[in-house]
Amino acid sequence: MNYFERIKPHLLPASVEQKEVAEALKEWVYRGESFILDARSGTCELCGQQDLSFHFAIDNRHNQNRLLIGSECIKRFDISVQDALGIEVVGRKAHQKVDADRRELENQARLRRVLNVLVQLARKPRFEEDINVESFAMYYRKNGAFTPRQLFLILWQVEKYGVPYRKTDFKVKLRSEREKEQIAEMSPERMKLLWPAMTPAQRKRAEEARSRMNRLPALGRPAPGTLPGIIKKY
Ligand SMILES: [Zn+2]
């Protein structure tokens, strides 16, 4: 069954046009309202796709109907999109707006998950005093990433308490001299914890910082299988 057939039983009852799918689609517009869903619980009210993380609302111009759908369907069916100025666009511009909204939702969802992990950590008994959950949360909100030292402290506790988390949610900052210094001074064991949070470019920068600080010989060679790529050169 092609996509037009698939959406027909969902689209036509909500539209004024009762026969032609292509005509009915023209009645709808996405005005920038989108929502984060818990635990990929969403279903697309147009194509039936399940496990959506986000819903995008499309409204019918002629009646009061609204459908909550996946971002892919807005693009696939070239549904009109209102841009930031309230002007309706289609095609490439519409896709760009949908993609930008989706990225924003992903960032918000990630921030939510990170803050949730911090809240769970704050409730743990004998929580280490050098982790100030509130200030860490504020820092992440502002920067979208942690310093290497902050991140190590968090992940160390997260692992210790078995708090569930997504490794890729925890971004690290590695630009300033202070941040590079923190990485350079870290033991291979600590680095191992941070490794999944780093981008390939950051891993390279970390290697450079470590080699510059000339610290590695003092740390010795870690066990095989740890930190591939960092140690190889030495
Ligand atoms: Zn869909």
py3Dmol code that shows the C-alpha trace and the ligand (Angstrom):
import py3Dmol

protein = """\
ATOM      1  CA  MET A   1       0.000   0.000   0.000  1.00  0.00           C
ATOM      2  CA  ASN A   2       1.445   3.369  -0.950  1.00  0.00           C
ATOM      3  CA  TYR A   3       1.524   6.262   1.469  1.00  0.00           C
ATOM      4  CA  PHE A   4      -1.442   8.078  -0.064  1.00  0.00           C
ATOM      5  CA  GLU A   5      -3.597   4.999   0.446  1.00  0.00           C
ATOM      6  CA  ARG A   6      -2.260   4.566   3.920  1.00  0.00           C
ATOM      7  CA  ILE A   7      -3.185   8.054   5.122  1.00  0.00           C
ATOM      8  CA  LYS A   8      -6.542   8.188   3.347  1.00  0.00           C
ATOM      9  CA  PRO A   9      -8.676   6.722   6.182  1.00  0.00           C
ATOM     10  CA  HIS A  10      -7.102   9.143   8.674  1.00  0.00           C
ATOM     11  CA  LEU A  11      -6.887  12.276   6.559  1.00  0.00           C
ATOM     12  CA  LEU A  12     -10.217  12.404   4.732  1.00  0.00           C
ATOM     13  CA  PRO A  13     -12.553  12.139   7.764  1.00  0.00           C
ATOM     14  CA  ALA A  14     -10.742  15.116   9.315  1.00  0.00           C
ATOM     15  CA  SER A  15     -10.716  17.192   6.127  1.00  0.00           C
ATOM     16  CA  VAL A  16     -13.376  19.086   4.164  1.00  0.00           C
ATOM     17  CA  GLU A  17     -12.336  17.407   0.910  1.00  0.00           C
ATOM     18  CA  GLN A  18     -13.742  13.888   1.026  1.00  0.00           C
ATOM     19  CA  LYS A  19     -12.237  12.233  -2.040  1.00  0.00           C
ATOM     20  CA  GLU A  20      -8.811  13.370  -3.153  1.00  0.00           C
ATOM     21  CA  VAL A  21      -5.921  12.916  -0.744  1.00  0.00           C
ATOM     22  CA  ALA A  22      -3.740  15.445  -2.587  1.00  0.00           C
ATOM     23  CA  GLU A  23      -6.496  18.071  -2.340  1.00  0.00           C
ATOM     24  CA  ALA A  24      -7.202  17.318   1.306  1.00  0.00           C
ATOM     25  CA  LEU A  25      -3.514  17.722   2.180  1.00  0.00           C
ATOM     26  CA  LYS A  26      -3.639  21.338   0.989  1.00  0.00           C
ATOM     27  CA  GLU A  27      -6.093  22.154   3.782  1.00  0.00           C
ATOM     28  CA  TRP A  28      -3.489  21.514   6.452  1.00  0.00           C
ATOM     29  CA  VAL A  29      -0.727  23.645   7.930  1.00  0.00           C
ATOM     30  CA  TYR A  30       1.962  23.141  10.540  1.00  0.00           C
ATOM     31  CA  ARG A  31       2.219  26.316  12.653  1.00  0.00           C
ATOM     32  CA  GLY A  32       5.229  25.383  14.750  1.00  0.00           C
ATOM     33  CA  GLU A  33       3.499  23.615  17.626  1.00  0.00           C
ATOM     34  CA  SER A  34       5.377  20.487  18.568  1.00  0.00           C
ATOM     35  CA  PHE A  35       5.652  18.359  21.671  1.00  0.00           C
ATOM     36  CA  ILE A  36       8.071  15.992  23.395  1.00  0.00           C
ATOM     37  CA  LEU A  37       6.547  12.605  24.193  1.00  0.00           C
ATOM     38  CA  ASP A  38       7.601  10.336  27.014  1.00  0.00           C
ATOM     39  CA  ALA A  39       9.467   7.193  26.106  1.00  0.00           C
ATOM     40  CA  ARG A  40       8.743   7.206  22.369  1.00  0.00           C
ATOM     41  CA  SER A  41       5.061   6.730  23.027  1.00  0.00           C
ATOM     42  CA  GLY A  42       3.620   8.631  20.080  1.00  0.00           C
ATOM     43  CA  THR A  43       1.689   7.425  17.058  1.00  0.00           C
ATOM     44  CA  CYS A  44       1.384   9.447  13.852  1.00  0.00           C
ATOM     45  CA  GLU A  45      -2.282  10.242  13.310  1.00  0.00           C
ATOM     46  CA  LEU A  46      -1.700  10.428   9.581  1.00  0.00           C
ATOM     47  CA  CYS A  47       0.302   7.303   8.643  1.00  0.00           C
ATOM     48  CA  GLY A  48       0.050   5.251  11.842  1.00  0.00           C
ATOM     49  CA  GLN A  49       3.814   5.164  12.439  1.00  0.00           C
ATOM     50  CA  GLN A  50       4.452   4.218  16.064  1.00  0.00           C
ATOM     51  CA  ASP A  51       7.163   4.881  18.659  1.00  0.00           C
ATOM     52  CA  LEU A  52       7.449   8.594  17.903  1.00  0.00           C
ATOM     53  CA  SER A  53       9.482  10.753  20.273  1.00  0.00           C
ATOM     54  CA  PHE A  54       7.808  13.974  19.134  1.00  0.00           C
ATOM     55  CA  HIS A  55       4.432  15.119  17.861  1.00  0.00           C
ATOM     56  CA  PHE A  56       3.976  17.933  15.359  1.00  0.00           C
ATOM     57  CA  ALA A  57       0.498  19.469  15.253  1.00  0.00           C
ATOM     58  CA  ILE A  58      -1.088  20.199  11.878  1.00  0.00           C
ATOM     59  CA  ASP A  59      -4.294  22.214  11.755  1.00  0.00           C
ATOM     60  CA  ASN A  60      -7.010  22.285   9.171  1.00  0.00           C
ATOM     61  CA  ARG A  61      -7.653  25.754   7.778  1.00  0.00           C
ATOM     62  CA  HIS A  62     -11.379  25.197   7.196  1.00  0.00           C
ATOM     63  CA  ASN A  63     -12.526  23.330  10.280  1.00  0.00           C
ATOM     64  CA  GLN A  64     -11.252  23.029  13.839  1.00  0.00           C
ATOM     65  CA  ASN A  65      -9.533  19.682  13.296  1.00  0.00           C
ATOM     66  CA  ARG A  66      -6.002  18.987  14.359  1.00  0.00           C
ATOM     67  CA  LEU A  67      -3.800  15.947  13.734  1.00  0.00           C
ATOM     68  CA  LEU A  68      -0.705  15.045  15.729  1.00  0.00           C
ATOM     69  CA  ILE A  69       1.840  13.556  13.382  1.00  0.00           C
ATOM     70  CA  GLY A  70       5.532  12.774  12.910  1.00  0.00           C
ATOM     71  CA  SER A  71       7.894  15.302  11.337  1.00  0.00           C
ATOM     72  CA  GLU A  72       8.586  12.907   8.472  1.00  0.00           C
ATOM     73  CA  CYS A  73       4.973  13.088   7.325  1.00  0.00           C
ATOM     74  CA  ILE A  74       5.055  16.886   7.107  1.00  0.00           C
ATOM     75  CA  LYS A  75       7.998  16.549   4.747  1.00  0.00           C
ATOM     76  CA  ARG A  76       6.794  13.465   2.884  1.00  0.00           C
ATOM     77  CA  PHE A  77       3.421  15.023   2.016  1.00  0.00           C
ATOM     78  CA  ASP A  78       4.727  18.559   1.582  1.00  0.00           C
ATOM     79  CA  ILE A  79       2.346  20.004   4.117  1.00  0.00           C
ATOM     80  CA  SER A  80       2.445  23.793   4.393  1.00  0.00           C
ATOM     81  CA  VAL A  81       4.632  25.165   7.159  1.00  0.00           C
ATOM     82  CA  GLN A  82       4.385  28.556   8.811  1.00  0.00           C
ATOM     83  CA  ASP A  83       7.829  30.096   9.195  1.00  0.00           C
ATOM     84  CA  ALA A  84       9.009  32.310  12.053  1.00  0.00           C
ATOM     85  CA  LEU A  85       7.392  35.368  10.421  1.00  0.00           C
ATOM     86  CA  GLY A  86       4.050  33.619  10.035  1.00  0.00           C
ATOM     87  CA  ILE A  87       4.462  33.179   6.293  1.00  0.00           C
ATOM     88  CA  GLU A  88       3.468  29.838   4.817  1.00  0.00           C
ATOM     89  CA  VAL A  89       6.212  28.027   2.953  1.00  0.00           C
ATOM     90  CA  VAL A  90       6.553  24.655   1.236  1.00  0.00           C
ATOM     91  CA  GLY A  91       9.419  22.591  -0.171  1.00  0.00           C
ATOM     92  CA  ARG A  92      12.985  23.134   1.003  1.00  0.00           C
ATOM     93  CA  LYS A  93      12.180  26.054   3.312  1.00  0.00           C
ATOM     94  CA  ALA A  94       9.405  24.083   4.959  1.00  0.00           C
ATOM     95  CA  HIS A  95      11.709  21.107   5.461  1.00  0.00           C
ATOM     96  CA  GLN A  96      14.373  23.335   7.008  1.00  0.00           C
ATOM     97  CA  LYS A  97      11.880  24.748   9.503  1.00  0.00           C
ATOM     98  CA  VAL A  98      10.663  21.255  10.444  1.00  0.00           C
ATOM     99  CA  ASP A  99      14.243  20.004  10.836  1.00  0.00           C
ATOM    100  CA  ALA A 100      15.168  23.003  12.986  1.00  0.00           C
ATOM    101  CA  ASP A 101      12.135  22.462  15.215  1.00  0.00           C
ATOM    102  CA  ARG A 102      13.014  18.801  15.516  1.00  0.00           C
ATOM    103  CA  ARG A 103      16.606  19.576  16.522  1.00  0.00           C
ATOM    104  CA  GLU A 104      15.307  21.990  19.146  1.00  0.00           C
ATOM    105  CA  LEU A 105      13.009  19.292  20.549  1.00  0.00           C
ATOM    106  CA  GLU A 106      15.898  16.823  20.637  1.00  0.00           C
ATOM    107  CA  ASN A 107      18.000  19.323  22.589  1.00  0.00           C
ATOM    108  CA  GLN A 108      15.163  19.978  25.024  1.00  0.00           C
ATOM    109  CA  ALA A 109      14.535  16.272  25.475  1.00  0.00           C
ATOM    110  CA  ARG A 110      18.245  15.692  26.137  1.00  0.00           C
ATOM    111  CA  LEU A 111      18.359  18.516  28.669  1.00  0.00           C
ATOM    112  CA  ARG A 112      15.313  17.025  30.392  1.00  0.00           C
ATOM    113  CA  ARG A 113      16.958  13.581  30.611  1.00  0.00           C
ATOM    114  CA  VAL A 114      20.219  15.021  31.929  1.00  0.00           C
ATOM    115  CA  LEU A 115      18.423  17.075  34.585  1.00  0.00           C
ATOM    116  CA  ASN A 116      16.426  14.015  35.534  1.00  0.00           C
ATOM    117  CA  VAL A 117      19.629  12.030  36.118  1.00  0.00           C
ATOM    118  CA  LEU A 118      20.999  14.880  38.252  1.00  0.00           C
ATOM    119  CA  VAL A 119      17.826  14.951  40.331  1.00  0.00           C
ATOM    120  CA  GLN A 120      18.118  11.207  40.904  1.00  0.00           C
ATOM    121  CA  LEU A 121      21.755  11.633  41.953  1.00  0.00           C
ATOM    122  CA  ALA A 122      20.839  14.391  44.388  1.00  0.00           C
ATOM    123  CA  ARG A 123      18.530  11.975  46.208  1.00  0.00           C
ATOM    124  CA  LYS A 124      21.207   9.356  46.751  1.00  0.00           C
ATOM    125  CA  PRO A 125      22.595   8.902  50.244  1.00  0.00           C
ATOM    126  CA  ARG A 126      26.137  10.007  51.028  1.00  0.00           C
ATOM    127  CA  PHE A 127      26.282  11.946  47.825  1.00  0.00           C
ATOM    128  CA  GLU A 128      29.791  13.334  47.340  1.00  0.00           C
ATOM    129  CA  GLU A 129      30.026  16.914  48.497  1.00  0.00           C
ATOM    130  CA  ASP A 130      32.011  18.172  45.538  1.00  0.00           C
ATOM    131  CA  ILE A 131      29.039  17.549  43.284  1.00  0.00           C
ATOM    132  CA  ASN A 132      26.721  20.498  43.536  1.00  0.00           C
ATOM    133  CA  VAL A 133      23.776  19.234  41.563  1.00  0.00           C
ATOM    134  CA  GLU A 134      22.113  22.619  41.317  1.00  0.00           C
ATOM    135  CA  SER A 135      25.153  24.410  39.971  1.00  0.00           C
ATOM    136  CA  PHE A 136      25.931  21.522  37.604  1.00  0.00           C
ATOM    137  CA  ALA A 137      22.369  21.681  36.285  1.00  0.00           C
ATOM    138  CA  MET A 138      22.611  25.440  35.789  1.00  0.00           C
ATOM    139  CA  TYR A 139      25.925  25.023  34.023  1.00  0.00           C
ATOM    140  CA  TYR A 140      24.529  22.413  31.650  1.00  0.00           C
ATOM    141  CA  ARG A 141      21.430  24.472  30.941  1.00  0.00           C
ATOM    142  CA  LYS A 142      23.621  27.418  29.988  1.00  0.00           C
ATOM    143  CA  ASN A 143      26.356  25.608  28.071  1.00  0.00           C
ATOM    144  CA  GLY A 144      24.673  22.451  26.794  1.00  0.00           C
ATOM    145  CA  ALA A 145      27.677  20.504  28.106  1.00  0.00           C
ATOM    146  CA  PHE A 146      29.720  19.832  31.234  1.00  0.00           C
ATOM    147  CA  THR A 147      33.373  20.502  31.949  1.00  0.00           C
ATOM    148  CA  PRO A 148      35.474  17.303  31.900  1.00  0.00           C
ATOM    149  CA  ARG A 149      35.755  17.368  35.679  1.00  0.00           C
ATOM    150  CA  GLN A 150      32.027  17.870  36.237  1.00  0.00           C
ATOM    151  CA  LEU A 151      31.236  15.100  33.812  1.00  0.00           C
ATOM    152  CA  PHE A 152      33.625  12.687  35.423  1.00  0.00           C
ATOM    153  CA  LEU A 153      32.085  13.331  38.856  1.00  0.00           C
ATOM    154  CA  ILE A 154      28.584  12.801  37.505  1.00  0.00           C
ATOM    155  CA  LEU A 155      29.299   9.665  35.497  1.00  0.00           C
ATOM    156  CA  TRP A 156      31.326   8.183  38.311  1.00  0.00           C
ATOM    157  CA  GLN A 157      28.311   8.551  40.642  1.00  0.00           C
ATOM    158  CA  VAL A 158      25.848   7.474  37.979  1.00  0.00           C
ATOM    159  CA  GLU A 159      27.800   4.246  37.442  1.00  0.00           C
ATOM    160  CA  LYS A 160      28.248   3.722  41.138  1.00  0.00           C
ATOM    161  CA  TYR A 161      24.510   3.947  41.839  1.00  0.00           C
ATOM    162  CA  GLY A 162      23.418   2.269  38.630  1.00  0.00           C
ATOM    163  CA  VAL A 163      21.269   5.228  37.599  1.00  0.00           C
ATOM    164  CA  PRO A 164      20.038   4.575  34.046  1.00  0.00           C
ATOM    165  CA  TYR A 165      21.291   7.130  31.532  1.00  0.00           C
ATOM    166  CA  ARG A 166      22.086   7.577  27.864  1.00  0.00           C
ATOM    167  CA  LYS A 167      25.801   7.925  27.360  1.00  0.00           C
ATOM    168  CA  THR A 168      25.426  10.237  24.387  1.00  0.00           C
ATOM    169  CA  ASP A 169      23.270  12.706  26.364  1.00  0.00           C
ATOM    170  CA  PHE A 170      26.184  13.858  28.457  1.00  0.00           C
ATOM    171  CA  LYS A 171      28.141  16.255  26.318  1.00  0.00           C
ATOM    172  CA  VAL A 172      31.503  17.588  27.386  1.00  0.00           C
ATOM    173  CA  LYS A 173      33.154  20.966  26.710  1.00  0.00           C
ATOM    174  CA  LEU A 174      36.723  20.875  25.534  1.00  0.00           C
ATOM    175  CA  ARG A 175      37.653  24.313  24.283  1.00  0.00           C
ATOM    176  CA  SER A 176      39.208  26.408  27.016  1.00  0.00           C
ATOM    177  CA  GLU A 177      42.702  25.824  28.381  1.00  0.00           C
ATOM    178  CA  ARG A 178      41.214  24.920  31.746  1.00  0.00           C
ATOM    179  CA  GLU A 179      39.043  22.217  30.190  1.00  0.00           C
ATOM    180  CA  LYS A 180      41.953  20.810  28.201  1.00  0.00           C
ATOM    181  CA  GLU A 181      44.054  20.819  31.336  1.00  0.00           C
ATOM    182  CA  GLN A 182      41.396  18.833  33.181  1.00  0.00           C
ATOM    183  CA  ILE A 183      41.432  16.218  30.439  1.00  0.00           C
ATOM    184  CA  ALA A 184      45.206  16.126  30.297  1.00  0.00           C
ATOM    185  CA  GLU A 185      45.448  15.485  34.011  1.00  0.00           C
ATOM    186  CA  MET A 186      42.886  12.717  34.101  1.00  0.00           C
ATOM    187  CA  SER A 187      43.885   9.115  34.662  1.00  0.00           C
ATOM    188  CA  PRO A 188      43.152   6.674  31.823  1.00  0.00           C
ATOM    189  CA  GLU A 189      40.465   5.084  33.976  1.00  0.00           C
ATOM    190  CA  ARG A 190      38.638   8.394  34.358  1.00  0.00           C
ATOM    191  CA  MET A 191      39.109   9.174  30.702  1.00  0.00           C
ATOM    192  CA  LYS A 192      37.463   5.891  29.841  1.00  0.00           C
ATOM    193  CA  LEU A 193      34.282   7.069  31.533  1.00  0.00           C
ATOM    194  CA  LEU A 194      34.251  10.280  29.502  1.00  0.00           C
ATOM    195  CA  TRP A 195      35.145   8.681  26.185  1.00  0.00           C
ATOM    196  CA  PRO A 196      31.557   7.932  24.987  1.00  0.00           C
ATOM    197  CA  ALA A 197      30.535  11.562  25.624  1.00  0.00           C
ATOM    198  CA  MET A 198      33.243  12.914  23.345  1.00  0.00           C
ATOM    199  CA  THR A 199      32.996  13.580  19.620  1.00  0.00           C
ATOM    200  CA  PRO A 200      35.781  12.267  17.351  1.00  0.00           C
ATOM    201  CA  ALA A 201      37.166  15.828  17.128  1.00  0.00           C
ATOM    202  CA  GLN A 202      37.158  16.124  20.919  1.00  0.00           C
ATOM    203  CA  ARG A 203      38.935  12.798  21.278  1.00  0.00           C
ATOM    204  CA  LYS A 204      41.643  14.100  18.982  1.00  0.00           C
ATOM    205  CA  ARG A 205      41.856  17.330  20.969  1.00  0.00           C
ATOM    206  CA  ALA A 206      42.084  15.311  24.171  1.00  0.00           C
ATOM    207  CA  GLU A 207      44.944  13.262  22.769  1.00  0.00           C
ATOM    208  CA  GLU A 208      46.766  16.423  21.789  1.00  0.00           C
ATOM    209  CA  ALA A 209      46.236  17.990  25.197  1.00  0.00           C
ATOM    210  CA  ARG A 210      47.503  14.873  26.899  1.00  0.00           C
ATOM    211  CA  SER A 211      50.546  14.584  24.717  1.00  0.00           C
ATOM    212  CA  ARG A 212      51.310  18.278  25.228  1.00  0.00           C
ATOM    213  CA  MET A 213      51.174  17.901  28.963  1.00  0.00           C
ATOM    214  CA  ASN A 214      53.515  14.985  28.543  1.00  0.00           C
ATOM    215  CA  ARG A 215      51.584  13.112  31.155  1.00  0.00           C
ATOM    216  CA  LEU A 216      51.066   9.795  29.516  1.00  0.00           C
ATOM    217  CA  PRO A 217      54.405   8.125  30.261  1.00  0.00           C
ATOM    218  CA  ALA A 218      53.806   8.786  33.955  1.00  0.00           C
ATOM    219  CA  LEU A 219      50.400   7.185  33.836  1.00  0.00           C
ATOM    220  CA  GLY A 220      51.717   3.991  32.339  1.00  0.00           C
ATOM    221  CA  ARG A 221      50.005   1.819  29.824  1.00  0.00           C
ATOM    222  CA  PRO A 222      46.397   0.930  30.582  1.00  0.00           C
ATOM    223  CA  ALA A 223      45.044  -2.570  30.170  1.00  0.00           C
ATOM    224  CA  PRO A 224      44.364  -3.695  26.599  1.00  0.00           C
ATOM    225  CA  GLY A 225      41.002  -2.635  25.313  1.00  0.00           C
ATOM    226  CA  THR A 226      40.938   0.660  27.171  1.00  0.00           C
ATOM    227  CA  LEU A 227      41.154   3.957  25.361  1.00  0.00           C
ATOM    228  CA  PRO A 228      41.923   2.741  21.884  1.00  0.00           C
ATOM    229  CA  GLY A 229      43.569   5.466  19.890  1.00  0.00           C
ATOM    230  CA  ILE A 230      44.895   7.482  22.777  1.00  0.00           C
ATOM    231  CA  ILE A 231      47.563   5.135  23.883  1.00  0.00           C
ATOM    232  CA  LYS A 232      48.539   3.644  20.545  1.00  0.00           C
ATOM    233  CA  LYS A 233      51.048   6.361  19.826  1.00  0.00           C
ATOM    234  CA  TYR A 234      53.002   6.007  23.009  1.00  0.00           C
TER     235      TYR A 234
END
"""
ligand_1 = """\
1
ZN
Zn 3.325 9.705 9.714
"""
view = py3Dmol.view(width=600, height=400)
view.addModel(protein, "pdb")
view.setStyle({"model": 0}, {"cartoon": {"style": "trace"}})
view.addModel(ligand_1, "xyz")
view.setStyle({"model": 1}, {"stick": {}})
view.zoomTo()
view.show()
